[in-house]
Amino acid sequence: RLMEQRNQIINKLIHLQPVVYYRFKKSGEVLESVGQGLSKLGLKPNQIVGQNIYELYAKYPEVINSHRKVLTSLFESYNTAIEVGTGPFIYYDTKLTYDPVLGEGAGLAFDISEQKEILNQLKESEARFRKFFEYSPFGVAIRDLKTGKFVAVNDKMVKMTGYSRSEIIGTYREGMTAWEDTK
């Protein structure tokens, strides 16, 4: 009875989360698939029960390899991007486990698309800043806010000051920035 109550609580939690929980046989046959994350894939709970994971995700080698690998390692983790129709990719971080006694495995797939998008935006922003920093027609320096020491300078700053980059980085040199010169 206690085990049944625990399973009910766990099932409620899974159904309330934007994840996909699924169970599968060693052969790849899906035994169960639930969770709010299914809707992003255009699926309903248990819609793919009876289908084979190895066939469903044949064009995603990381999915196939991880499911095969978990059969011998008991735990596996992978990241993948699943294309849904002609829409955008959905990125998943999936955790797998396998119980050889039961002959069943289980997976929990977390949608990490939003984190991937934020990471991509951050990388693009860093690339734009790097271009500005490196190719600016002005001398640009970055200083540590606490110590005031230089942590980076562009080529124009090196030319303007006459110091080498290694002579500037890690030092505090008064009067080397425009805002200091106007004090």
Salt bridges, closest charged atoms under 4 A:
GLU4 OE2 - ARG1 NH1 3.89
GLU29 OE1 - LYS25 NZ 3.41
GLU32 OE1 - ARG23 NE 2.80
GLU76 OE1 - LYS69 NZ 3.93
ASP93 OD1 - LYS95 NZ 3.21
GLU104 OE1 - ARG23 NH1 2.60
ASP111 OD2 - LYS40 NZ 2.70
ASP155 OD1 - ARG165 NH2 2.26
GLU180 OE2 - ARG143 NH1 2.82
